Amino acid sequence: MSNEKNGINRAAAVNTATVRIRRKIVKGEYTKGMSLTETQLAEECALSRGSIRSALSVLESEGLILSKKNGRKEVLGITIPYVMDLYDMRMTLELKGLHAIIERNVETDYDYISSLLGSLGGLSQADTDDADLYAKKDMIFHRTLIQLAGNRTLECCWNVVEAVIWTLQSVNSEFSERSGGYENHVAKEHSSMLKQILARDPAVYEAMTQHIKNAQIATIKILEKRGNM
């Protein structure tokens, strides 16, 4: 029986399907070139074909699948060129967002940014097995900066990029060796950039550029190690 008939509204059902299918693509369970059908996915997710259809539309907009003439969906998967394009777009969006925040210099924005400093070191050693927590901590920081930019078009573009990056980071953290490295990354790199923003220091642009490049390199290395690319 469809979960939607058990009280989950359609928006939640679409999100559930989108997240599940995206994660399987990122993990390589749905391999490049594989055909997906609404019927197959509806059975796997215990959701209606309508919700699956909407989820596939989202994934197609993210560049993860392609619609075929026969109605099937072909998995495009995660490739090196795709990851490079993804992070290049992330770089463009985040640098533009940073510029908007610094140039606008709205005091209330700075108060909110300042309040984030105390929360960035919140990962404890006990959290090191929670892969999703790593991704959430990172994305909350970057999403907040995009939102503070006050550009709706920029935020819409970011939402598409963020969904894939979030999943990549969550999945990749399952395969990477963790010994407090992520905690160091959050507490030091993010906090340092926030302080640069508060000081209106243009060095933050280079810091963010290197930050994103490092993430891109790490992502590609882990995916290559997993044999997905």
C-alpha positions in Angstrom: 0.0 0.0 0.0 1.2 3.5 -0.8 2.6 5.4 2.1 0.6 8.4 0.8 -2.6 6.5 1.7 -1.3 6.2 5.3 -1.4 9.9 5.9 1.9 11.2 4.4 1.0 14.2 2.2 2.1 14.3 -1.4 4.8 16.9 -0.9 6.4 14.8 1.7 6.0 11.7 -0.5 7.7 13.4 -3.4 10.6 14.5 -1.2 10.9 11.0 0.3 11.2 9.5 -3.2 13.6 12.2 -4.5 16.0 11.7 -1.6 15.9 7.9 -1.8 16.5 7.8 -5.6 19.1 10.5 -5.5 21.0 8.7 -2.7 20.9 5.4 -4.7 22.3 7.2 -7.7 25.1 8.8 -5.7 25.9 5.5 -4.0 26.1 3.8 -7.4 23.2 1.4 -6.6 21.5 2.8 -9.7 24.4 2.7 -12.1 25.1 4.9 -15.1 23.0 3.9 -18.1 20.5 2.0 -16.0 16.8 2.4 -17.0 14.3 3.3 -14.3 10.5 3.0 -14.6 7.8 4.7 -12.6 6.3 1.3 -11.8 9.5 -0.2 -10.5 10.3 2.8 -8.4 6.8 3.1 -7.0 7.0 -0.5 -5.8 10.4 0.0 -4.3 9.4 3.3 -2.5 5.9 2.2 -1.7 4.6 5.4 -3.2 2.3 6.4 -6.0 3.5 6.7 -9.6 2.5 10.3 -9.5 4.8 11.0 -6.7 7.6 9.1 -8.4 7.0 11.0 -11.6 7.4 14.3 -9.7 10.6 13.0 -8.0 12.1 12.0 -11.3 11.4 15.5 -12.7 13.4 17.0 -9.8 16.3 14.5 -10.4 16.3 15.3 -14.1 16.6 19.1 -13.3 19.6 18.1 -11.2 21.2 16.4 -14.2 21.2 12.9 -12.6 18.7 11.2 -15.0 17.6 11.7 -18.6 14.1 11.1 -20.1 14.0 8.7 -23.0 11.4 8.6 -25.8 10.0 5.3 -24.5 9.1 6.9 -21.2 11.9 5.3 -19.3 14.4 7.3 -17.3 18.1 6.7 -17.9 20.6 7.2 -15.0 23.3 9.6 -15.9 25.1 9.0 -12.6 27.9 10.9 -11.0 30.9 11.5 -13.3 34.1 13.5 -12.9 32.9 16.2 -15.4 29.5 16.4 -13.6 31.2 16.9 -10.2 33.5 19.5 -11.6 30.6 21.4 -13.2 28.6 21.1 -9.9 31.4 22.6 -7.8 32.2 25.2 -10.4 28.5 26.4 -10.2 28.7 26.2 -6.4 31.7 28.4 -6.5 30.0 31.0 -8.7 26.9 31.1 -6.5 28.7 31.3 -3.1 31.2 34.0 -4.2 28.3 36.1 -5.6 26.4 35.6 -2.3 29.5 36.6 -0.3 29.9 39.7 -2.4 26.2 40.7 -1.8 26.5 40.3 2.0 29.7 42.3 2.3 28.7 45.1 0.0 25.3 45.5 1.6 26.7 45.6 5.1 23.3 45.3 6.8 23.9 45.3 10.6 21.2 42.8 11.3 22.8 40.4 8.9 26.1 40.8 10.8 24.4 40.1 14.1 23.0 36.9 12.7 26.3 35.8 11.2 28.1 36.6 14.4 25.6 34.4 16.3 26.6 31.4 14.1 30.2 31.5 15.4 29.3 29.8 18.7 27.5 26.8 17.0 30.1 25.8 14.5 32.2 23.8 16.9 29.3 21.7 18.1 30.3 18.4 16.7 31.6 16.1 19.3 33.6 12.9 18.9 30.4 11.0 19.7 28.9 12.4 16.6 31.6 11.0 14.3 29.4 8.1 13.1 26.5 10.3 12.0 27.2 10.8 8.3 24.1 13.0 7.7 25.1 15.3 10.6 28.4 16.1 8.9 26.6 17.1 5.7 23.9 19.1 7.6 26.5 21.1 9.6 28.3 22.0 6.4 25.2 22.9 4.4 23.6 24.9 7.1 26.6 27.2 7.0 26.6 27.6 3.3 22.8 27.9 2.9 22.7 30.6 5.6 25.2 32.7 3.6 23.1 32.2 0.4 20.0 33.3 2.2 21.6 36.3 3.7 22.6 37.5 0.2 18.9 38.4 -0.3 18.8 37.3 -3.9 15.9 35.0 -4.7 17.2 33.8 -8.0 20.5 33.0 -6.5 18.8 31.0 -3.7 16.7 29.1 -6.2 19.8 28.0 -8.1 21.6 27.1 -4.9 18.7 24.9 -3.8 19.3 22.6 -6.9 23.1 22.5 -6.3 22.8 22.0 -2.5 20.6 18.9 -2.8 23.2 17.0 -4.8 26.2 18.3 -2.8 24.4 17.4 0.5 23.9 13.8 -0.7 27.4 13.5 -2.0 28.9 14.7 1.3 26.6 12.4 3.3 27.4 9.3 1.2 31.1 10.1 0.9 31.5 10.5 4.7 30.5 6.9 5.0 33.5 5.9 3.0 36.1 8.3 4.3 38.2 7.8 7.4 37.0 10.1 10.1 39.1 11.0 13.2 37.7 14.5 14.1 38.8 15.9 10.7 35.4 17.1 9.8 35.0 18.8 13.2 38.2 20.6 12.6 37.0 21.6 9.1 33.7 23.1 10.5 35.2 24.8 13.6 38.2 26.3 11.9 37.5 27.0 8.2 33.9 28.1 8.6 34.6 30.2 11.7 37.6 31.8 10.0 35.4 32.8 7.0 32.7 34.2 9.2 35.2 36.4 11.0 36.5 37.6 7.7 32.9 38.5 6.6 32.3 40.4 9.9 35.5 42.3 9.2 34.6 42.9 5.6 37.9 41.3 4.7 38.2 40.6 0.9 40.4 37.7 1.8 37.2 35.7 2.4 36.8 35.3 -1.4 40.1 33.4 -1.7 39.3 31.5 1.5 35.9 30.4 0.1 37.5 29.6 -3.3 40.0 27.3 -1.7 37.4 25.8 0.7 35.2 24.7 -2.3 38.2 23.5 -4.3 39.3 21.3 -1.4 35.7 19.9 -1.2 35.7 19.2 -4.9 39.1 17.4 -4.8 38.0 15.3 -1.8 34.7 14.3 -3.4 36.4 13.2 -6.6 39.1 11.2 -4.7 36.5 9.4 -2.6 34.3 8.6 -5.7 37.3 7.3 -7.6 38.2 5.1 -4.6 34.7 3.7 -4.5 35.0 2.9 -8.2 31.9 4.9 -9.2 33.5 7.1 -11.8 
